[in-house]
Structures are given as structure tokens and as C-alpha cells.
Amino acid sequence: MRVVNIDSVPDDKKGMVVEELNRANAKYKLIKFFMDAEGKVNAQYDFLLTAENIGDSAIEIVLRSTMIIDDLYPKLMKIIWA
């Protein structure tokens, strides 16, 4: 699952945002944050689905991703707007 364009980062803040994304990547093993060439923050959540668990797993993945992004977002805003 991918979450695209969580936020856009100005050029002068990209280095600090990458550092924060690296901290988040070290903390959360299943979701990876990255910045694309245009400076947009994105996330990718890797998971294994089977026919038996697709519904429950999809809901769990969305909920976990939301909680993790909710944790990271204020940190990004603090960097971007500082």
C-alpha cells in the first residue's frame, strides 16, 4: 500500500525532513517513508495477503498506517514551518 503526497517539502528543508524520515524508518519497520524527486513525502507499507485474511488485514494496515503517519506528521510540520 502506498500513501502519496503526505506533504510537500521546500528545498531548504529537505535535509532536515530526510533525517526525520530516517528516524521514522528506524522506528517503524513495516512502513517506509521516502521523499520523491519533487520533494513530496510518501509512505509504502509492505504486507503479505492471503485470500483468507485480505479484509481484516486491509483494515489493520490502514489503521496502523494512519496511526504512524499521525505520529510523524506534526514532526514534519515543525520542521517545515520552523
LUMGU-643968 format. One line per 2 residues: number of its first residue (from 0); their letters; for each residue x, y, z of N, C-alpha, C, CB. Coordinates in pm, whole numbers, plus 50000, padded with zeros to 5 digits. Each point is the difference from the previous one (the first is absolute). Glycine has a CB too. Example, Ala and Ser with C-alpha at 12.3 -4.5 7.8 and 13.67 -1.06 7.14 Angstrom:
0 = AS = 51319:49431:50780:49911:50119:50000:50090:50120:50000:49811:49883:50125 ~ 50154:50222:49803:50082:50119:50006:49923:50109:50073:50118:49937:49785 $
REM end
This chain:
0 = MR = 50085:49884:50000:49915:50116:50000:50090:50123:50000:49813:49877:50121 ~ 50149:50222:49801:50074:50126:49998:49911:50115:50041:50149:49910:49820 $
2 = VV = 49910:50181:50255:49936:50125:50035:50086:50108:49935:49901:49912:50224 ~ 50042:50160:49682:50078:50096:49924:49966:50143:50040:50011:49839:49811 $
4 = NI = 50090:50245:50175:49986:50144:50024:49949:50032:50139:49959:50027:49758 ~ 50105:49913:50341:49967:50031:50140:50026:50149:50025:50056:49763:50074 $
6 = DS = 50051:50286:49867:50032:50142:50009:50104:50034:49895:49947:50003:50247 ~ 50059:50125:49717:50103:50051:49909:50102:50076:50081:49836:50015:49808 $
8 = VP = 50289:49964:50160:50109:50056:50079:50075:50105:49918:50021:49783:50128 ~ 49995:50337:49928:50080:50102:49931:50147:49956:49990:49842:50179:50083 $
10 = DD = 50226:49868:49816:50139:49959:49976:50090:50022:50121:49966:50054:49761 ~ 50017:50057:50310:50088:50030:50112:49975:49913:50123:50011:50231:49915 $
12 = KK = 49882:49691:50086:49966:49915:50114:50020:49851:49971:49836:50174:50071 ~ 50200:49793:49807:50007:49859:49960:50097:49918:50084:49943:50072:49772 $
14 = GM = 50172:49982:50259:50099:49926:50079:49947:49963:50138:50179:50119:49876 ~ 49759:49976:50190:49945:49973:50134:49884:49903:49994:50072:50228:50072 $
16 = VV = 49846:49782:49824:49887:49907:49987:50050:49860:49973:49855:50185:49915 ~ 50247:49800:50002:50056:49866:49974:50052:49939:50130:50062:50069:49765 $
18 = EE = 50002:50010:50319:50047:49949:50129:49883:49949:50083:50194:50161:49995 ~ 49696:49913:50007:49882:49958:50076:49938:49874:49939:49957:50240:50066 $
20 = LN = 50040:49752:49803:49949:49879:49935:50087:49879:50033:49905:50141:49814 ~ 50226:49879:50192:50090:49891:50038:49974:49953:50143:50172:50091:49841 $
22 = RA = 49802:50003:50248:49966:49961:50138:49870:49920:50002:50116:50206:50089 ~ 49786:49838:49835:49872:49927:49994:50021:49862:49940:49875:50217:49978 $
24 = NA = 50208:49772:49920:50027:49870:49938:50070:49904:50096:50015:50115:49779 ~ 50067:49939:50308:50066:49915:50100:49901:49955:50107:50216:50120:49958 $
26 = KY = 49687:49964:50073:49901:49969:50103:49893:49904:49951:50042:50224:50098 ~ 49912:49796:49781:49891:49919:49945:50054:49913:49888:49830:50178:50060 $
28 = KL = 50169:49692:49960:50064:49908:49906:49914:49965:49879:50124:49910:50191 ~ 49745:50091:49819:49916:49957:49890:49963:50112:49904:49913:49825:50150 $
30 = IK = 50097:50297:49895:49968:50114:49914:50128:50078:49975:49762:50014:50091 ~ 50257:50024:49785:50120:50075:49963:49959:50134:49941:50128:49786:49959 $
32 = FF = 49935:50317:50092:49976:50136:49952:50112:50040:49906:49876:50059:50212 ~ 50089:50016:49685:50101:50049:49906:49951:50129:49937:50080:49765:49955 $
34 = MD = 50017:50309:49990:49967:50125:49931:50031:49979:49851:50051:50142:50208 ~ 49854:49893:49708:50022:49984:49856:50077:50120:49943:49789:49862:49984 $
36 = AE = 50236:50135:49887:50082:50104:49936:49937:50139:50009:50085:49826:49845 ~ 49783:50180:50167:49932:50129:50011:49992:50051:50144:49869:49939:49799 $
38 = GK = 50186:49986:50296:49997:50042:50140:49873:49963:50073:50147:50182:49935 ~ 49780:49720:50014:49877:49954:50066:50032:49879:50088:49859:50087:49808 $
40 = VN = 50088:49915:50313:50020:49889:50093:49895:49893:49971:50096:50156:50177 ~ 49950:49722:49812:49914:49886:49971:50031:49888:50099:49988:50063:49754 $
42 = AQ = 49922:49841:50253:50021:49884:50086:49961:49874:49925:49958:50139:50207 ~ 50111:49755:49825:49969:49870:49941:49995:49897:50112:50110:50063:49779 $
44 = YD = 49780:49863:50226:49979:49898:50102:50001:49865:49930:49864:50157:50149 ~ 50230:49757:49888:50009:49866:49941:49929:49900:50088:50218:50059:49891 $
46 = FL = 49706:49854:50045:49928:49898:50076:49969:49882:49910:49901:50175:50150 ~ 50077:49712:49910:49966:49878:49929:49853:49970:50022:50236:49912:50023 $
48 = LT = 49691:50076:49870:49858:49970:50009:49974:49860:49946:49942:50244:49978 ~ 49961:49692:50082:49948:49874:49946:49851:50018:49980:50181:49861:50116 $
50 = AE = 49760:50048:49812:49856:50010:49974:49920:49994:50130:50034:49893:49776 ~ 50018:50039:50323:49928:49984:50126:50002:50125:50088:50056:49760:49989 $
52 = NI = 50045:50325:49995:50013:50112:50094:49993:50137:49936:50136:49850:50139 ~ 49825:50158:49738:50010:50127:49928:49916:50112:50063:50042:49868:49794 $
54 = GD = 49837:50105:50247:49914:50105:50057:50052:50052:50132:49809:49896:49887 ~ 50213:50015:50208:50049:50041:50132:50139:50063:49990:49865:49818:50105 $
56 = SA = 50220:50127:49811:50135:50054:49985:49998:50139:49940:50087:49768:49975 ~ 49830:50253:49924:49993:50132:49938:49957:50106:50099:49947:49891:49783 $
58 = IE = 49955:50078:50299:49955:50095:50103:50111:50026:50100:49763:49919:49973 ~ 50307:49978:50070:50109:50015:50096:50113:50086:49942:49942:49776:50100 $
60 = IV = 50090:50202:49775:50107:50075:49936:49964:50148:49989:50066:49795:49871 ~ 49812:50235:50092:49956:50140:49991:50004:50065:50138:49853:49944:49802 $
62 = LR = 50098:49987:50300:50001:50056:50135:50142:50024:50050:49784:49884:50046 ~ 50303:50018:49936:50139:50016:50045:50070:50112:49925:50008:49757:50058 $
64 = ST = 49974:50247:49811:50061:50107:49921:49953:50137:50047:50015:49844:49805 ~ 49858:50168:50221:49945:50128:50047:50061:50040:50133:49787:49950:49880 $
66 = MI = 50226:49956:50212:50059:50032:50131:50146:50042:49986:49843:49836:50109 ~ 50232:50095:49806:50141:50033:49982:50015:50136:49933:50055:49755:49983 $
68 = ID = 49868:50271:49913:50008:50129:49932:49954:50112:50093:49960:49887:49780 ~ 49939:50088:50302:49956:50099:50099:50111:50032:50099:49766:49917:49976 $
70 = DL = 50320:49987:50053:50113:50023:50090:50108:50083:49931:49950:49782:50117 ~ 50075:50191:49757:50107:50067:49926:49961:50141:49954:50078:49776:49927 $
72 = YP = 49800:50244:50033:49958:50124:49936:50033:50127:50081:49820:49868:49893 ~ 50151:50137:50236:50035:50122:50076:50151:50027:50001:49798:49962:50143 $
74 = KL = 50282:49934:49855:50145:50019:49996:50043:50061:49868:50030:49804:50155 ~ 49909:50152:49736:50030:50058:49870:49956:50146:49994:49975:49774:49894 $
76 = MK = 49907:50255:50159:49948:50137:49999:50091:50094:50080:49767:49910:49976 ~ 50284:50040:50135:50089:50081:50082:50126:50038:49922:49911:49886:50208 $
78 = II = 50141:50018:49715:50119:50028:49919:49966:50096:49887:50092:49773:50056 ~ 49802:50200:49873:49965:50078:49881:49964:50143:50036:49921:49791:49890 $
80 = WA = 50008:50228:50218:49952:50135:50036:50091:50073:50097:49772:49918:49961 ~ 50338:50020:50079:50091:50066:50095:50081:50110:49933:50015:49788:50131 $
REM end
